[in-house]
Amino acid sequence: MKLHKCLLLAAAVTFPLPAYALDLTPDSTRILTDPTYLPLSGQLWGYTAYSHTWTNGDSFNDLGNTVSSFHVNADTIDQYIGFGVTDDFMIDASIRWTPDSNRQIDRFGAGSETLSSSGVSNPTFGATYRLIDQAASPVSLDVFGSYTPNWLDADNASATQEGTIASGGQSGSVGAAIGQELRDFTIRGAFTANFLGESNSFDLGDNDVIHDSAHTNYIASLDTQTRLTDLFSVNAGFAYTFANGSTVTNTFNGITHDTAPGNVAAFDLALNYQLVPNAMVAGATYDYQNVGDSRNMFVVPTSDNGSRDRNANILGVRLTYAFP
């Protein structure tokens, strides 16, 4: 039911054409914060964003009975920067800092505990190449890719020790996107394959090393921008992640289990205001994520467990800029 509501909300906001008369004349102007935006040769652009996330969910046992609930509050700061090598080729880098993330677990009839994590993520390096430019075609077509090295240790928090936010493994992605920009409206669809390499994390609670096998997730997304005036615009988008399972091994005792992580439906919305036309844009953002039921499956079925009713609400602010 929650997923159905998310889909309806995404459709209502992502396709606002009937709301008022839009100028649908094709336009290839590169507009800052537009989903198809790409910097010109020698242009530097990026954004700095702050967000606060509330995440909730329940955990269940092998019988399907709810045994606990969890609530996560996290603050994050994201920094992204891109550089136009040519008019059609961009390189970029991004990093995330989480000053605090607190996960409260309330076990039914067995008390509660709070697990805290903080730190920076491994940086991500990427590139985008525009195969087709809308200046010479009805649509634009981009191909893109990224790579995240494994430079930082991944530590799982315990009740007495703070963990990190690193993933413990390297990852990469490749994808393609097609978009069309009109005078008052832009739409862009993309498909991405996200390759997650083998990872290892150290459990501070029992000094065990958790090994996760490599797996690949696939993401289909749709992004839009509606330009209400010369100064105000609204971005809206919807993404669906097809999440594949992996095999997790507790290296200390050799116990393994298979995971079914649950697919993710995500809806995002942003209200933008041009502080300096096409050079500096302030935005207020909202994201909603609904995660399908997950399950951990052991050789001994009575050890099975999982999570359900997981959702996240994310509020934030963002400053986007480009120069010269």
WONOR-V113128 format. One record per backbone hydrogen bond with DSSP energy under -1.0 kcal/mol. CO is the residue of the C=O (numbers start at 1). NH is the residue of the N-H. Records with the same first field share a line. If there is no record, write none. Layout:
CO=NH ; NH
This chain:
1=5
2=6
3=7
4=8
5=9
6=10
7=11
8=12
9=13
10=14
11=15
16=19
23=184
25=183
29=31
31=34
34=37
40=43
43=84
44=323
45=82
46=321
47=80
48=319
49=78
50=317
51=76
52=315
53=74
54=313
55=72
56=311
57=70
58=308
59=67 ; 68
60=306
61=64
65=61
67=108
68=59
69=106
70=57
71=104
72=55
73=102
74=53
76=51
77=97
78=49
79=95
80=47
81=93
82=45
83=91
84=42
88=130
89=85 ; 86
90=128
91=83
92=126
93=81
94=124
95=79
96=121
97=77
98=119
100=75
101=117
102=73
103=115
104=71
105=113
106=69
107=110
111=107
113=105
115=103
116=163
117=101
119=98
124=94
125=147
126=92
127=145
128=90
129=143
132=141
133=136
140=179
141=131 ; 132
142=177
143=129
144=175
145=127
146=173
147=125
148=171
154=202
155=164
156=204
161=158
163=118
168=200
170=197
171=148
172=195
173=146
174=193
175=144
176=191
177=142
178=189
179=140
180=187
181=27
184=227
185=182
186=225
187=180
188=223
189=178
190=221
191=176
192=219
193=174
194=217
195=172
196=215
199=212
201=210
202=156
203=207
208=203
209=251
210=201
211=249
212=199
215=196
217=194
218=242
219=192
220=240
221=190
222=238
223=188
224=236
225=186
226=234
231=274
232=229
233=272
234=226
235=270
236=224
237=268
238=222
239=266
240=220
241=243 ; 264
242=218
246=259
247=213
248=257
249=211
250=254
255=250
257=248
258=297
260=295
263=292
264=241
265=290
266=239
267=288
268=237
269=286
270=235
271=284
272=233
273=275 ; 282
276=279 ; 280
279=322
280=275 ; 276
281=320
282=273
283=318
284=271
285=316
286=269
287=314
288=267
289=312
290=265
295=260
296=305
297=258
300=303
301=304
305=296
306=60
307=294
308=58
310=291
311=56
312=289
313=54
314=287
315=52
316=285
317=50
318=283
319=48
320=281
321=46
323=44
